[in-house]
């Protein structure tokens, strides 16, 4: 399968998945949006019902407050209460009854209630005339002729309320003699012995006029903690079901719950014992769900179709430079590595231009690598020649030393023989390239030969002492380390001394390390020079341990810095290398050594490291 076909197939699969995800997301978002709209509408409607009922109940409560705030009517109620004991003149009683009848028939009371009634324990009854908005004041209805307070069926909770207003759920109009119109009431038992009761009635069918933004929303008006005042289905006076009781008890204010495709919410009045349970069944019908899924399906198809056309178009554009690059690669060989500079595809994306530039750069590097390979072959031949030549030079020097030694034997000069032997031993040790480090024992043997030559030159002006513990002699150390330190003493430490020159080599084993100290009694090192040396040692440490640079490339030479670098490569972080001017007796001292490794295998790692870096 070609690259373009693979690209179309791959991106078509991606486009299909993206389209499906988008369609599902659109469906879910649309569904969620519709559900949220329905929930918000239900919540607003429930609050609207509470507000409307608060307004109606407030007018009923205001009627009772209006009556009790009227001094004439309150005085009349008081006279009628006291008349039970026969202490009030008859004319005052008649005036009181007349005042109550007249007061209850005011326009304010009639406009805001179906009927307003005052009655007391003495079976006195005063009622307002009925009033409707369309017909005005109706003829005064005939009231019941007599009644007993104890026989009123809804009076018990009012009496127990201790003067507080009580909402009475649906009941027939108890006071009309001709019909039994269903009404709901707000009642108050007046405080005082025999003071009576106030009742403000409104017709139940007036609750059908409660306004709603959604006629599909059903509701229950619940009063007194669990009594149904009115239901949206027109039924009233029924008991609250167990399910509705559970919702009323557990559901929080303005919380919308979903159950079996229906949503529920609760809103309560702050002024009255009134709660509205509003609910809507079958929030999203099958028809509405089908519409949402149809919209989502169309969005999926449109997205997939547009994506497919874009994939086919761009796959042709993107694969064109790759085809051109393929042709160039197939025609490239060693002879024409640099003949690809013509490869340019204008108008393509930067990534493909970068690919072409990378190919051209690779060809340039390959051509350069071939040239370097040719030069490396020449250098290898030259290195082989230099190696053979280096093997000839020491061999020639050995022959010369043998000639000198033979002549010294003929002349019976043993000192020259010893000097030639020591020099030959040093040459064999220093020119042996098979080993880069040796034991301290071999270094001391080499140092004996070097000391012999030094004493032969300086005669009795140089004293040498060696005191190295036996345990140190089997430790590893870079070759010619001690010789370089001793040579440094002779070359720099004794510049102004002709006699009394002393060099000591001491080695000790401590609890956590072993050290070898080379000390002279010369003039020491100036502080500026010592600081410069310490700075160079620190740079060498960073190059080797942190920057991983080859030590020979950065350091060079055969001085103290070279010795430090080789010790660092062998001992790594356990390396000990200290320089100091000796205050007691003068001179300069260098201490080399190794801390005892805390983990096994560290010495082996150091040995492998020096082989890899040198």
Buried (B, 14 or more C-beta within 10 A) or exposed (E): EEEBEEBBEEBBEEBBEBBBEBBEEBBEEBBEEBBEEBBEBBBBBBBBBBEBBBEBBBBBBBBBEBBBEBEEBBBBBBBBBBBBEEEBEEEBBEBBBEBBBEBBBBEEBBEBBBBBBBBBBEEBBBBBBBBEEEEEBEEEBEBEEEBEBEEBEBBEBBEEBEEEBBBBBBBEBBBBEEEEBEBBBBBBBBEEEBBBBBBBBBBBEBBEEBEBEEEEBBBBBBBBEEBBBBBBEEEBBEEBEEEBEEBBEEBEEEEBBEEEEEBBBBBBBEEBBBBBBBBBBEBBEEEEEEBBBEBBEEBBEEBBEEBBEEBBEBBEEBBBBBEBBEEBEEEBEEEEBEEBEEBEBEEBEEEBBEBBEEBBEEBBEBEEEEEEEEEEEEEEEEEEEEEEEEEEEBEEBBEEBEEBBEEBEEEEBEEBBBBBBBBBBBBEBBBEEEEBBBBBBBBBEBBEBBBBBBBEEBEEEBEBEBEBEEEBBEBBBBBBBBBBBBBBBBEBBBEEBEEEBBBBBBBBBEEEEBBBBBBBBBBBBEEEEBEEBEEBBEBBBEBBEEEEBEBBEBBEEEBBBBBBBBBBBBBBEBBBBEBBBBEEEEBBBBBBBBBEBEEEEBBEEBBEBBEEBB
